[in-house]
């Protein structure tokens, strides 16, 4: 999730706020980063890429939704451990 947020923020800085290029760039950067992190950690987890995609597409619009999704991810991760 954080990778998606950071990628979208970086892409908006590079391509311009609210442009189609920013959204496409954010999606490409977020999926590339999360894939590289999963490969480097030798921990394939496809749902991580889908959550990153949800955030980088901007489907999480309010900070309350972001916090709720972060809490859900933490609970899911703690349950898996």
C-alpha positions, 0 to 999 in steps of 0.5 A, a space after each residue: 500500500 505504501 508503495 502504491 501511495 509513494 508511486 502515485 505521489 512521485 508520478 504526479 510530481 513527474 507527469 503533473 497532478 491529475 493527468 492521465 500520464 500521472 495515473 499510468 506512470 503511478 501504476 507502472 511505477 507501483 507495480 514495478 516497485 512491488 514486483 522488484 521488492 517481492 523478487 528481492 525478498 523472495 516472497 511472492 504475494 500476488 495480493 500485495 500487487 493488487 492492493 498496490 494497484 488499488 491505491 495507485 489507481 486512486 480508488 482510495 480517495 479519502 484518508 479514512 479509507 487508506 487508514 482502514 485498508 492499512 489496518 486490514 492489511 496489518 491484521 491480515 499480515 499478523 494473522 498469517 504470521 
